[in-house]
Every structure is written in C-alpha cells, then in structure tokens.
Amino acid sequence: MKYYIIAGEASGDLHGSNLIKALKAQDNYAEVRCWGGDLMQSAGGTLVKHYKEMAFMGFLEVVQNLGAIKKNIAFCKADIAQCSPDVIIFIDFSGFNLRIAKWAKRHGFLTNYYISPQIWASRESRINDIKRDIDAMYVILPFEKQFYEGKHSFPVHFVGHPLIDAISQKTRPDPEQFRSENHLDPEKPIIALLPGSRKQEVEKMLSLMLSVVDDFSEYEFVIAGAPSLERDFFTPFLDNPNVGFVANKTYDLLSVADAALVTSGTATLETALYKVPQVVCYRANWISYQIAKRIITLDYISLVNLIMEKEVVKELIQTELNTQNIKVELKKILGDPYRKKQVEAYEELSEKLGGPGASTKTASLIIENIKH
C-alpha cells in the first residue's frame, strides 16, 4: 500500500520515522512518501520536502512567510494527486495539515491524523474541521481521548506516547566516554540547555539561558544543538569556557545531565522521561505572544504540567523569563526537596502516558482502516 505522511518539525520527524518503521514491519509492500526530515528518510520514506523549509514559528512569522507557505500547500496538493496514496497520515503541524486535509477529503482521499492538533489549547472550533475532514485520529496524550469523545463526540484511539518507545530504544552512553568524545569537562556535573529547534526561538532563548552561567561555575552548561541547525549558528554562544555543545545528541545529553533549562515544547516531556529536573522557559515575539495570550485557554504551557494537571515544573513565561528568575529556579532544582519532588512526579507521569508500542499500535490501526 502507498502511504503519504506529512510532518513539519523535528519531533514530527522522530515520530514519523518510528511510524514508517512500524508500517514497513507490518506491510511488506509499503511505499512511503513523506514531508519530514532525515530520520523519516533514513527509515525508508521518500522525502519530498524537508521540515527545515517549513518551520515558521509564531503568528507574526507565519504572516511574514505567507508566500512560501502558500507555495508549499499548492505543491503538496499536486504531489498527493500525482502519488495517489491509499492513505494520507498527518502528524501534528496543524496549520498546514488541516488545510491539506480539507482538500484531500474533498478529493476522496483517506485521511488519518497521528498526534492531534492541540485544539484543546486554542481555537477549539477547529473540531468542526476535524470532524468533517479526518477519517480516523490517533491521540498520544491521556486527556485527549476524553476531550474528543466526551466533549465533542468524535471517536479517537489513544495509542500511548511514542516518546516512550523512542527513548527506550536509545542505548545510554557511558558518561565518561560521552564527556571525552564531546570535549566536555570530565569533572563538572552538567546542566543541559535545550533551546529549541528553530532559529527564531533559539536566538530568543539561548542568551537568557546562558546569562546565569557565571553564577553556577561548579557546573558545565551544555547546549543541545538540534539537527535542523548548523553548528556555525551556535558559535556566537560558545565564547564562555564553561559552555559546551553537542549536536544532534539531545537524548545522550539528558542521560548524563543533572538538571536542564528547556524551551517549552516536546522537549519538556523528553526531559521528564529521562528523570532530569527542569525549568521550562518560553518567550515569543511580543505581537505573537499578545495574540496567543488571548486565544490560549490553558493553565500551563508545558506538557508535563498539562498531563499532570498541576505544577510539577516551574514555567518562566515571557517577562518572567529573566536572569534573576532563572537563577532562583535553577538553584531550587539542583537541591532537595524540589529535585526529589520533581523526579517522583515524573514516575507518575510515565504511568499516565501508557505503555510502549505507540507506533506499532498506530500502524496496525492505519492498515486496518485502509482495508475497511
């Protein structure tokens, strides 16, 4: 069967790659054409467009790049029509994917959504588009099933969170060897910095994260460079001898870190699953933030707190994200009782996310959906 998968960022590339592996394991004749990244391509997908060409963050940035977005949408529709897949699988990336889904449904394609648009956070009215345009949805957060089925009478499948599989498949490095290979201090404990995967957000976040380096001289701060960004981009941030850098090794870094400063997003959940105490950081373009503040209805922004329905990790948002607050909160999680309390909450979080096998379950349901 022919599968057409659309992901638009690094996390989607990761989950898409594991889904491709699962589809190929269950369908010997699977042909996968995809929008995503290097991981999806390595898993056996034919890459049409790399997410690096589509990663526009925030309302203002989207408006500034409307021309490029419209071209991508037109190209995507034409490519799907030419490919004529048995199913289109959308992974997150709702601004783009819901537009394609509307067109695809109108043209008779089977539409499946893996990793739900976050309509429970903002613009809940999009449920009407989803009901109209999506044939089946596979959700990865426990509260989403009740949201869709209980509140909106739209049946979905809760498959568990794919990060559990992604992390369990990783072999943890030897700490000494990891430090040696990446030219890190062999003696100092590590504070991991996860500034994001898009240039716009990294530029905003890293300067603030690094502003506390000299206050924690007994630690080494190590930046996790995302695969979407070249090393040269990080050079201006590496002038302090107490700052290290690793490229495309976020999971390895988390496995040896004592604490982390993390930009809000999937990385907060990854950090929690590695049982690393963290402070969540978020600062957007002022205009984008003012718009978001008026349409987002959540009490929290981090997945950790949303899933746990309480404050497990401290969130420093917009003006609260400053040097003094970062310093105070980082000191807290480097010592008990805050450190111990977070790690204990992480254990409960893991249980709520369901067991392993999200990609395998989703692949089985997609194949079953095609056959029926």
Contacts in CASP RR format, 6 or more apart in sequence:
PFRMAT RR
TARGET T0000
AUTHOR 0000-0000-0000
METHOD contacts of the structure
MODEL  1
MKYYIIAGEASGDLHGSNLIKALKAQDNYAEVRCWGGDLMQSAGGTLVKH
YKEMAFMGFLEVVQNLGAIKKNIAFCKADIAQCSPDVIIFIDFSGFNLRI
AKWAKRHGFLTNYYISPQIWASRESRINDIKRDIDAMYVILPFEKQFYEG
KHSFPVHFVGHPLIDAISQKTRPDPEQFRSENHLDPEKPIIALLPGSRKQ
EVEKMLSLMLSVVDDFSEYEFVIAGAPSLERDFFTPFLDNPNVGFVANKT
YDLLSVADAALVTSGTATLETALYKVPQVVCYRANWISYQIAKRIITLDY
ISLVNLIMEKEVVKELIQTELNTQNIKVELKKILGDPYRKKQVEAYEELS
EKLGGPGASTKTASLIIENIKH
1 27 0 8 1.000
1 29 0 8 1.000
1 30 0 8 1.000
1 31 0 8 1.000
1 86 0 8 1.000
1 87 0 8 1.000
1 367 0 8 1.000
1 370 0 8 1.000
2 31 0 8 1.000
2 32 0 8 1.000
2 33 0 8 1.000
2 83 0 8 1.000
2 84 0 8 1.000
2 85 0 8 1.000
2 86 0 8 1.000
2 87 0 8 1.000
3 20 0 8 1.000
3 23 0 8 1.000
3 30 0 8 1.000
3 31 0 8 1.000
3 32 0 8 1.000
3 33 0 8 1.000
3 85 0 8 1.000
3 86 0 8 1.000
3 87 0 8 1.000
3 89 0 8 1.000
3 366 0 8 1.000
4 32 0 8 1.000
4 33 0 8 1.000
4 34 0 8 1.000
4 80 0 8 1.000
4 83 0 8 1.000
4 85 0 8 1.000
4 87 0 8 1.000
4 88 0 8 1.000
4 89 0 8 1.000
5 16 0 8 1.000
5 19 0 8 1.000
5 20 0 8 1.000
5 32 0 8 1.000
5 33 0 8 1.000
5 34 0 8 1.000
5 35 0 8 1.000
5 36 0 8 1.000
5 40 0 8 1.000
5 45 0 8 1.000
5 88 0 8 1.000
5 89 0 8 1.000
5 91 0 8 1.000
6 34 0 8 1.000
6 35 0 8 1.000
6 36 0 8 1.000
6 76 0 8 1.000
6 88 0 8 1.000
6 89 0 8 1.000
6 90 0 8 1.000
6 91 0 8 1.000
6 93 0 8 1.000
6 96 0 8 1.000
6 97 0 8 1.000
6 100 0 8 1.000
7 13 0 8 1.000
7 15 0 8 1.000
7 16 0 8 1.000
7 34 0 8 1.000
7 35 0 8 1.000
7 36 0 8 1.000
7 37 0 8 1.000
7 40 0 8 1.000
7 51 0 8 1.000
7 91 0 8 1.000
7 92 0 8 1.000
7 93 0 8 1.000
8 35 0 8 1.000
8 36 0 8 1.000
8 51 0 8 1.000
8 54 0 8 1.000
8 55 0 8 1.000
8 91 0 8 1.000
8 92 0 8 1.000
8 93 0 8 1.000
8 96 0 8 1.000
9 51 0 8 1.000
9 55 0 8 1.000
9 92 0 8 1.000
9 93 0 8 1.000
9 197 0 8 1.000
9 198 0 8 1.000
10 51 0 8 1.000
10 197 0 8 1.000
10 226 0 8 1.000
10 227 0 8 1.000
10 228 0 8 1.000
11 92 0 8 1.000
11 265 0 8 1.000
11 266 0 8 1.000
12 36 0 8 1.000
12 51 0 8 1.000
12 91 0 8 1.000
12 92 0 8 1.000
12 93 0 8 1.000
12 115 0 8 1.000
13 36 0 8 1.000
13 37 0 8 1.000
13 38 0 8 1.000
13 39 0 8 1.000
13 40 0 8 1.000
13 51 0 8 1.000
14 39 0 8 1.000
14 162 0 8 1.000
14 166 0 8 1.000
15 91 0 8 1.000
15 114 0 8 1.000
15 115 0 8 1.000
15 162 0 8 1.000
15 166 0 8 1.000
15 359 0 8 1.000
16 34 0 8 1.000
16 36 0 8 1.000
16 39 0 8 1.000
16 40 0 8 1.000
16 43 0 8 1.000
16 91 0 8 1.000
16 114 0 8 1.000
17 39 0 8 1.000
17 40 0 8 1.000
17 42 0 8 1.000
17 43 0 8 1.000
18 43 0 8 1.000
18 162 0 8 1.000
18 165 0 8 1.000
18 166 0 8 1.000
18 359 0 8 1.000
19 89 0 8 1.000
19 91 0 8 1.000
19 114 0 8 1.000
19 162 0 8 1.000
19 359 0 8 1.000
19 362 0 8 1.000
19 363 0 8 1.000
20 32 0 8 1.000
20 34 0 8 1.000
20 40 0 8 1.000
20 43 0 8 1.000
20 44 0 8 1.000
20 45 0 8 1.000
21 43 0 8 1.000
21 359 0 8 1.000
22 359 0 8 1.000
22 360 0 8 1.000
22 362 0 8 1.000
22 363 0 8 1.000
23 30 0 8 1.000
23 32 0 8 1.000
23 363 0 8 1.000
23 366 0 8 1.000
23 367 0 8 1.000
24 30 0 8 1.000
24 32 0 8 1.000
24 43 0 8 1.000
24 44 0 8 1.000
25 360 0 8 1.000
25 363 0 8 1.000
26 360 0 8 1.000
26 363 0 8 1.000
26 364 0 8 1.000
26 367 0 8 1.000
27 367 0 8 1.000
31 46 0 8 1.000
32 40 0 8 1.000
32 44 0 8 1.000
32 45 0 8 1.000
32 46 0 8 1.000
33 45 0 8 1.000
33 46 0 8 1.000
33 48 0 8 1.000
33 79 0 8 1.000
33 83 0 8 1.000
33 85 0 8 1.000
34 40 0 8 1.000
34 41 0 8 1.000
34 45 0 8 1.000
34 46 0 8 1.000
34 47 0 8 1.000
34 48 0 8 1.000
35 47 0 8 1.000
35 48 0 8 1.000
35 49 0 8 1.000
35 51 0 8 1.000
35 54 0 8 1.000
35 76 0 8 1.000
36 47 0 8 1.000
36 49 0 8 1.000
36 50 0 8 1.000
36 51 0 8 1.000
37 47 0 8 1.000
37 50 0 8 1.000
37 51 0 8 1.000
37 52 0 8 1.000
38 50 0 8 1.000
38 227 0 8 1.000
40 47 0 8 1.000
41 47 0 8 1.000
48 76 0 8 1.000
48 79 0 8 1.000
49 72 0 8 1.000
49 75 0 8 1.000
49 76 0 8 1.000
51 228 0 8 1.000
52 228 0 8 1.000
53 68 0 8 1.000
53 72 0 8 1.000
54 69 0 8 1.000
54 72 0 8 1.000
54 93 0 8 1.000
54 96 0 8 1.000
55 197 0 8 1.000
55 198 0 8 1.000
55 228 0 8 1.000
56 62 0 8 1.000
56 64 0 8 1.000
56 65 0 8 1.000
56 68 0 8 1.000
56 69 0 8 1.000
57 198 0 8 1.000
57 200 0 8 1.000
57 201 0 8 1.000
58 200 0 8 1.000
58 284 0 8 1.000
58 285 0 8 1.000
58 288 0 8 1.000
58 292 0 8 1.000
59 285 0 8 1.000
59 287 0 8 1.000
59 288 0 8 1.000
59 291 0 8 1.000
59 292 0 8 1.000
60 285 0 8 1.000
60 287 0 8 1.000
60 288 0 8 1.000
61 200 0 8 1.000
61 285 0 8 1.000
61 288 0 8 1.000
62 69 0 8 1.000
69 96 0 8 1.000
72 96 0 8 1.000
73 96 0 8 1.000
73 99 0 8 1.000
73 100 0 8 1.000
76 96 0 8 1.000
76 100 0 8 1.000
77 100 0 8 1.000
77 103 0 8 1.000
80 88 0 8 1.000
80 100 0 8 1.000
80 104 0 8 1.000
80 109 0 8 1.000
81 107 0 8 1.000
85 109 0 8 1.000
86 110 0 8 1.000
86 370 0 8 1.000
87 109 0 8 1.000
87 110 0 8 1.000
87 111 0 8 1.000
87 112 0 8 1.000
87 366 0 8 1.000
87 369 0 8 1.000
87 370 0 8 1.000
88 100 0 8 1.000
88 101 0 8 1.000
88 104 0 8 1.000
88 109 0 8 1.000
88 110 0 8 1.000
88 111 0 8 1.000
88 112 0 8 1.000
89 112 0 8 1.000
89 113 0 8 1.000
89 114 0 8 1.000
89 366 0 8 1.000
90 97 0 8 1.000
90 98 0 8 1.000
90 100 0 8 1.000
90 101 0 8 1.000
90 111 0 8 1.000
90 112 0 8 1.000
90 113 0 8 1.000
90 114 0 8 1.000
90 134 0 8 1.000
91 97 0 8 1.000
91 114 0 8 1.000
91 115 0 8 1.000
92 115 0 8 1.000
92 116 0 8 1.000
92 117 0 8 1.000
94 117 0 8 1.000
94 118 0 8 1.000
94 119 0 8 1.000
94 126 0 8 1.000
95 117 0 8 1.000
97 113 0 8 1.000
97 117 0 8 1.000
98 117 0 8 1.000
98 126 0 8 1.000
98 129 0 8 1.000
98 130 0 8 1.000
98 133 0 8 1.000
101 111 0 8 1.000
101 113 0 8 1.000
101 129 0 8 1.000
101 133 0 8 1.000
101 134 0 8 1.000
102 129 0 8 1.000
102 132 0 8 1.000
102 133 0 8 1.000
104 111 0 8 1.000
104 133 0 8 1.000
105 111 0 8 1.000
105 132 0 8 1.000
105 133 0 8 1.000
105 134 0 8 1.000
105 135 0 8 1.000
110 135 0 8 1.000
110 369 0 8 1.000
110 370 0 8 1.000
111 133 0 8 1.000
111 134 0 8 1.000
111 135 0 8 1.000
111 136 0 8 1.000
112 134 0 8 1.000
112 135 0 8 1.000
112 136 0 8 1.000
112 137 0 8 1.000
112 138 0 8 1.000
112 366 0 8 1.000
112 369 0 8 1.000
113 130 0 8 1.000
113 134 0 8 1.000
113 136 0 8 1.000
113 137 0 8 1.000
113 138 0 8 1.000
114 137 0 8 1.000
114 138 0 8 1.000
114 362 0 8 1.000
114 366 0 8 1.000
115 138 0 8 1.000
115 139 0 8 1.000
115 140 0 8 1.000
115 162 0 8 1.000
116 137 0 8 1.000
116 139 0 8 1.000
116 140 0 8 1.000
116 141 0 8 1.000
116 144 0 8 1.000
116 148 0 8 1.000
116 156 0 8 1.000
117 126 0 8 1.000
117 130 0 8 1.000
119 126 0 8 1.000
119 127 0 8 1.000
119 130 0 8 1.000
120 143 0 8 1.000
120 144 0 8 1.000
120 147 0 8 1.000
120 298 0 8 1.000
121 296 0 8 1.000
121 297 0 8 1.000
121 298 0 8 1.000
122 292 0 8 1.000
122 295 0 8 1.000
122 296 0 8 1.000
122 297 0 8 1.000
123 295 0 8 1.000
124 297 0 8 1.000
127 148 0 8 1.000
127 152 0 8 1.000
127 154 0 8 1.000
130 137 0 8 1.000
130 154 0 8 1.000
131 152 0 8 1.000
131 154 0 8 1.000
135 369 0 8 1.000
136 157 0 8 1.000
136 365 0 8 1.000
136 366 0 8 1.000
136 369 0 8 1.000
137 148 0 8 1.000
137 154 0 8 1.000
137 156 0 8 1.000
137 157 0 8 1.000
138 156 0 8 1.000
138 157 0 8 1.000
138 159 0 8 1.000
138 361 0 8 1.000
138 362 0 8 1.000
138 365 0 8 1.000
138 366 0 8 1.000
139 145 0 8 1.000
139 148 0 8 1.000
139 156 0 8 1.000
139 157 0 8 1.000
139 158 0 8 1.000
139 159 0 8 1.000
140 158 0 8 1.000
140 159 0 8 1.000
140 160 0 8 1.000
140 161 0 8 1.000
140 162 0 8 1.000
140 353 0 8 1.000
140 358 0 8 1.000
141 161 0 8 1.000
141 303 0 8 1.000
141 306 0 8 1.000
141 307 0 8 1.000
141 353 0 8 1.000
142 158 0 8 1.000
142 160 0 8 1.000
142 307 0 8 1.000
142 352 0 8 1.000
142 353 0 8 1.000
142 354 0 8 1.000
143 306 0 8 1.000
143 307 0 8 1.000
143 309 0 8 1.000
144 156 0 8 1.000
144 158 0 8 1.000
145 156 0 8 1.000
145 158 0 8 1.000
148 154 0 8 1.000
148 155 0 8 1.000
148 156 0 8 1.000
149 155 0 8 1.000
149 156 0 8 1.000
157 361 0 8 1.000
157 362 0 8 1.000
157 365 0 8 1.000
159 357 0 8 1.000
159 358 0 8 1.000
159 361 0 8 1.000
159 362 0 8 1.000
159 365 0 8 1.000
160 353 0 8 1.000
160 354 0 8 1.000
160 355 0 8 1.000
160 357 0 8 1.000
160 358 0 8 1.000
160 361 0 8 1.000
161 269 0 8 1.000
161 353 0 8 1.000
161 354 0 8 1.000
161 358 0 8 1.000
162 357 0 8 1.000
162 358 0 8 1.000
162 359 0 8 1.000
163 266 0 8 1.000
163 269 0 8 1.000
163 270 0 8 1.000
163 273 0 8 1.000
163 353 0 8 1.000
164 273 0 8 1.000
164 350 0 8 1.000
164 353 0 8 1.000
164 354 0 8 1.000
164 355 0 8 1.000
164 356 0 8 1.000
164 357 0 8 1.000
164 358 0 8 1.000
165 356 0 8 1.000
165 357 0 8 1.000
165 358 0 8 1.000
165 359 0 8 1.000
167 251 0 8 1.000
167 270 0 8 1.000
167 273 0 8 1.000
167 274 0 8 1.000
168 356 0 8 1.000
170 251 0 8 1.000
170 252 0 8 1.000
170 255 0 8 1.000
172 252 0 8 1.000
172 255 0 8 1.000
173 252 0 8 1.000
173 255 0 8 1.000
173 256 0 8 1.000
175 256 0 8 1.000
176 186 0 8 1.000
178 184 0 8 1.000
178 252 0 8 1.000
178 253 0 8 1.000
178 256 0 8 1.000
179 185 0 8 1.000
179 186 0 8 1.000
179 256 0 8 1.000
180 186 0 8 1.000
182 222 0 8 1.000
182 244 0 8 1.000
182 245 0 8 1.000
182 246 0 8 1.000
182 249 0 8 1.000
183 244 0 8 1.000
184 190 0 8 1.000
184 220 0 8 1.000
184 222 0 8 1.000
184 244 0 8 1.000
185 220 0 8 1.000
188 218 0 8 1.000
188 219 0 8 1.000
188 220 0 8 1.000
189 218 0 8 1.000
189 219 0 8 1.000
189 220 0 8 1.000
189 258 0 8 1.000
190 219 0 8 1.000
190 220 0 8 1.000
190 221 0 8 1.000
190 222 0 8 1.000
190 253 0 8 1.000
190 256 0 8 1.000
190 257 0 8 1.000
190 258 0 8 1.000
191 216 0 8 1.000
191 219 0 8 1.000
191 220 0 8 1.000
191 221 0 8 1.000
191 222 0 8 1.000
191 257 0 8 1.000
191 258 0 8 1.000
191 259 0 8 1.000
191 260 0 8 1.000
191 261 0 8 1.000
191 330 0 8 1.000
192 222 0 8 1.000
192 224 0 8 1.000
192 253 0 8 1.000
192 254 0 8 1.000
192 257 0 8 1.000
192 259 0 8 1.000
192 260 0 8 1.000
192 261 0 8 1.000
192 262 0 8 1.000
192 271 0 8 1.000
192 276 0 8 1.000
193 206 0 8 1.000
193 209 0 8 1.000
193 210 0 8 1.000
193 221 0 8 1.000
193 222 0 8 1.000
193 223 0 8 1.000
193 224 0 8 1.000
193 260 0 8 1.000
193 261 0 8 1.000
194 224 0 8 1.000
194 250 0 8 1.000
194 260 0 8 1.000
194 261 0 8 1.000
194 262 0 8 1.000
194 263 0 8 1.000
194 267 0 8 1.000
194 271 0 8 1.000
195 201 0 8 1.000
195 202 0 8 1.000
195 205 0 8 1.000
195 206 0 8 1.000
195 209 0 8 1.000
195 223 0 8 1.000
195 224 0 8 1.000
195 225 0 8 1.000
195 263 0 8 1.000
196 202 0 8 1.000
196 205 0 8 1.000
196 226 0 8 1.000
196 263 0 8 1.000
196 267 0 8 1.000
197 226 0 8 1.000
197 227 0 8 1.000
197 228 0 8 1.000
197 229 0 8 1.000
198 228 0 8 1.000
199 229 0 8 1.000
199 233 0 8 1.000
200 285 0 8 1.000
201 263 0 8 1.000
202 226 0 8 1.000
202 229 0 8 1.000
202 233 0 8 1.000
204 283 0 8 1.000
204 284 0 8 1.000
205 263 0 8 1.000
205 281 0 8 1.000
205 283 0 8 1.000
206 223 0 8 1.000
206 234 0 8 1.000
206 237 0 8 1.000
207 237 0 8 1.000
208 281 0 8 1.000
208 283 0 8 1.000
208 321 0 8 1.000
208 322 0 8 1.000
208 323 0 8 1.000
208 326 0 8 1.000
209 221 0 8 1.000
209 261 0 8 1.000
209 281 0 8 1.000
209 326 0 8 1.000
210 221 0 8 1.000
210 237 0 8 1.000
210 240 0 8 1.000
210 243 0 8 1.000
211 323 0 8 1.000
211 326 0 8 1.000
212 323 0 8 1.000
212 326 0 8 1.000
212 327 0 8 1.000
212 330 0 8 1.000
213 221 0 8 1.000
213 240 0 8 1.000
213 242 0 8 1.000
213 243 0 8 1.000
214 240 0 8 1.000
214 242 0 8 1.000
215 327 0 8 1.000
216 330 0 8 1.000
216 334 0 8 1.000
217 242 0 8 1.000
219 242 0 8 1.000
219 258 0 8 1.000
219 334 0 8 1.000
220 242 0 8 1.000
220 243 0 8 1.000
220 244 0 8 1.000
221 240 0 8 1.000
221 242 0 8 1.000
221 243 0 8 1.000
221 244 0 8 1.000
222 243 0 8 1.000
222 244 0 8 1.000
222 245 0 8 1.000
222 246 0 8 1.000
222 253 0 8 1.000
222 257 0 8 1.000
223 234 0 8 1.000
223 237 0 8 1.000
223 238 0 8 1.000
223 243 0 8 1.000
223 244 0 8 1.000
223 245 0 8 1.000
223 246 0 8 1.000
224 246 0 8 1.000
224 249 0 8 1.000
224 250 0 8 1.000
224 253 0 8 1.000
225 231 0 8 1.000
225 234 0 8 1.000
225 245 0 8 1.000
225 246 0 8 1.000
225 247 0 8 1.000
225 248 0 8 1.000
225 250 0 8 1.000
226 248 0 8 1.000
226 250 0 8 1.000
227 247 0 8 1.000
227 248 0 8 1.000
231 245 0 8 1.000
231 247 0 8 1.000
234 245 0 8 1.000
237 243 0 8 1.000
238 244 0 8 1.000
238 245 0 8 1.000
246 252 0 8 1.000
246 253 0 8 1.000
250 267 0 8 1.000
250 270 0 8 1.000
251 270 0 8 1.000
251 274 0 8 1.000
254 260 0 8 1.000
254 270 0 8 1.000
254 271 0 8 1.000
254 274 0 8 1.000
254 276 0 8 1.000
255 274 0 8 1.000
257 274 0 8 1.000
257 276 0 8 1.000
258 276 0 8 1.000
258 277 0 8 1.000
258 334 0 8 1.000
259 276 0 8 1.000
259 277 0 8 1.000
259 278 0 8 1.000
259 279 0 8 1.000
259 330 0 8 1.000
259 333 0 8 1.000
259 334 0 8 1.000
259 339 0 8 1.000
260 271 0 8 1.000
260 276 0 8 1.000
260 277 0 8 1.000
260 278 0 8 1.000
260 279 0 8 1.000
261 278 0 8 1.000
261 279 0 8 1.000
261 281 0 8 1.000
261 326 0 8 1.000
261 330 0 8 1.000
262 268 0 8 1.000
262 271 0 8 1.000
262 278 0 8 1.000
262 279 0 8 1.000
262 280 0 8 1.000
262 281 0 8 1.000
263 280 0 8 1.000
263 281 0 8 1.000
263 282 0 8 1.000
264 280 0 8 1.000
264 281 0 8 1.000
264 282 0 8 1.000
264 301 0 8 1.000
264 302 0 8 1.000
264 315 0 8 1.000
265 302 0 8 1.000
265 303 0 8 1.000
266 303 0 8 1.000
268 278 0 8 1.000
268 280 0 8 1.000
268 302 0 8 1.000
268 303 0 8 1.000
268 304 0 8 1.000
268 313 0 8 1.000
269 303 0 8 1.000
269 304 0 8 1.000
269 307 0 8 1.000
271 278 0 8 1.000
272 278 0 8 1.000
272 304 0 8 1.000
272 312 0 8 1.000
272 313 0 8 1.000
272 346 0 8 1.000
272 349 0 8 1.000
273 346 0 8 1.000
273 349 0 8 1.000
273 350 0 8 1.000
275 343 0 8 1.000
275 346 0 8 1.000
277 333 0 8 1.000
277 334 0 8 1.000
277 338 0 8 1.000
277 339 0 8 1.000
277 342 0 8 1.000
277 343 0 8 1.000
278 313 0 8 1.000
278 333 0 8 1.000
278 342 0 8 1.000
279 313 0 8 1.000
279 314 0 8 1.000
279 316 0 8 1.000
279 326 0 8 1.000
279 329 0 8 1.000
279 330 0 8 1.000
279 333 0 8 1.000
280 301 0 8 1.000
280 302 0 8 1.000
280 304 0 8 1.000
280 313 0 8 1.000
280 314 0 8 1.000
280 315 0 8 1.000
280 316 0 8 1.000
281 316 0 8 1.000
281 321 0 8 1.000
281 326 0 8 1.000
282 301 0 8 1.000
282 315 0 8 1.000
282 316 0 8 1.000
282 317 0 8 1.000
282 318 0 8 1.000
282 321 0 8 1.000
283 289 0 8 1.000
283 317 0 8 1.000
283 318 0 8 1.000
283 321 0 8 1.000
284 292 0 8 1.000
284 318 0 8 1.000
289 318 0 8 1.000
298 306 0 8 1.000
299 305 0 8 1.000
300 306 0 8 1.000
300 311 0 8 1.000
300 315 0 8 1.000
301 315 0 8 1.000
301 317 0 8 1.000
302 313 0 8 1.000
302 315 0 8 1.000
304 312 0 8 1.000
304 313 0 8 1.000
304 346 0 8 1.000
304 349 0 8 1.000
305 311 0 8 1.000
305 312 0 8 1.000
305 313 0 8 1.000
305 315 0 8 1.000
307 349 0 8 1.000
307 352 0 8 1.000
307 353 0 8 1.000
308 345 0 8 1.000
308 348 0 8 1.000
308 349 0 8 1.000
308 352 0 8 1.000
312 342 0 8 1.000
312 345 0 8 1.000
312 346 0 8 1.000
312 349 0 8 1.000
313 342 0 8 1.000
314 329 0 8 1.000
314 332 0 8 1.000
314 333 0 8 1.000
316 322 0 8 1.000
316 325 0 8 1.000
316 326 0 8 1.000
316 329 0 8 1.000
332 338 0 8 1.000
332 339 0 8 1.000
333 339 0 8 1.000
333 342 0 8 1.000
END
